[in-house]
Each structure stands twice: as structure tokens, then as C-alpha cells.
Amino acid sequence: MEPGEPSRQALTLARKFGEPHGLPVQAVQPFAPDALAAALARAVEELDAGAVFAAGTDRGNEVMARLAARLNLPLAANCIGAAPGDPATVTRLRWGGSLLEEARLHSPRPLVTVAPHTVPADDGPQPPTIEVGSPALGDLVVRVSDHIKPTNGGISLADAKVIVSGGRGVGSKEGFAIIEELAGLLGAAVGCSRAVTSAGWRPHSDQVGQTGTKVAPEVYIACGISGATQHMAGLKGAKRILAINSDPQAPLMLNADYTVTGDLKEIVPAISAEIRRARAGRTSS
């Protein structure tokens, strides 16, 4: 288990399979997926667990993949639904979120990770914590040696209420200055498309989409993003989408709640200026 909403969502599905127990990811510091998988495998055998669930985050998927290898069992990753049975069934998004896959999981002990921000979390109690002993040296082969400070002002994309995201239309690495300015005024996180990370303008940690971070903000502001299928798959949880693009027929423009057609290099600074003007007016009145 990791702190945050994705783990609560995984617990919601896990409760369908019985009374859950929890193994905190932070039980082994620094993060060592092999050590956590070994501890989890021991707990599974001791508790005779009927199923194992985890949040479908980078860390959750990494630990569960290692657990599946240790137990020689199949892993169903990034599910949005699961139901007990013989066999158990799981539901996953396919084709960039345009299709739902219903699958049978032929396994004596289903191993499932839950796609973040796809399942409403219930308010059930915290499960009992599994104690983790000292990890074996052989399980510390892979571990975190360093942390790279986020470039989005410390606001996590996964938890952000507002995200201002830029795509290829921003034009350059330096062009993200206007995106960062607007995000700063709104207290928002900065995101980007895969094309931007591929160009080296932003780090992968800023990428929104199927191969980046799946987000669920109250407002997602997309600037110069066409809306490739894999990017749209990462926006399934967004409550409102505002798209700014010079192409009114861009896929994201057609799927947005609000659209502004025009040059983002003029529109985004104008929005920032209007926010400043409005705030100055409130201060002087």
C-alpha cells in the first residue's frame, strides 16, 4: 500500500474478495521492490491470502510483477474492476480507453493492480498492517539511490486539482514559461504530452497519458495538445477539460468541455494577465 487515493481505490476492490491486510510500500526504505515482493510473498503464504491487490502506480506495478514471478502466477495489471469467482473476472480499459475488456483470470490466487482514479474509493477502515522484517541482502539488488526533484513546483500530477498542460504547439522548451506562469497563478501542476517529453522539453514525470500519469483533476487545461489516443486515456478522470488550440478539429478540442480556438502564445498570457487584473481589483477595493 502507498499513501493516497489510488491505494484506497485498490482496497475497495480488494474487500470484495475478503478481509484485507496491508503491506505499506514505505516499510522498506529506500524503496526496494524485490525486498517488498519477498515480504509480500511470505505474507501471502502465512495468511493463505485468496487474492492480492495493489494500486496500479509505478511502484505498485513493479512490486506486483515481482510477486507474480515469485509465485509463478499471472498478474492482471491496471484493472478498473474485479469480481471474485471461479475463475475471478477483471475489467480493463483497452485501445486507449475506447474499449472495455472483460477477462477471466484463471489463477488460484488472483494478483491485481487497480488503475488509479478509475474506481470510487469507499470509506472502509484501514486494514491490519503486515509486519516486515529485515530484508535479505539478495533482495536489495534493485533499490532507489536518488530522488529527482519534481519540476512542477512540488504539486503531484496524480493529486492536483488543477493541471495546466502543454503539447507540441507550445513550440519549445522555453515556450513552457507561459504554461508555468499560468499554473503558478492557479496553484496548478504543470503537465505535458508525450510529444513534449520525446522532444526533451519536459521530464517524463510531467507526462500525462497512458504511458505517463493518469490524472483526475477538477480542471485540466490543455494548451497546444492535439489529443492522441494515449493522452486521452490519461484524462478519463478529469472533471472538466478546457482546450486551447489553433485547430478546432483536433481530437482534444472535440472532446473538451470548453474550447478556445486561436494562438496559445497569445491566449495563455492573456488569461494570466486577466487573473492578475482581477486579483488587483479585489485588493484595491
Buried (B, 14 or more C-beta within 10 A) or exposed (E): BBEBBBBBBBBBBBBBBEEBBBBBBEBBEEBBBBBBBBBBBBBBEEEEBBBBBBBBBEBBBBBBBBBBEBBEBEBBBBBBBBBEEEEBBBBBBEEBBEEEEEBEBEBEBBBBBBBBBBBEBEEEEEBEEBEBEEBEEEBEEEBEEEEEEBEBEEBEBBBBBBBBBBBBBBBEEEBBEBBBBBBEBBEBBBBBBBBBBEBEBBBEBBBBBBEBBBBBBEBBBBBBBBBBEBBBBBBBBBEEBBBBBBEEEBBBBEBBEEBBBEEBBEBBBEBBEEBEEEEEEEEEE
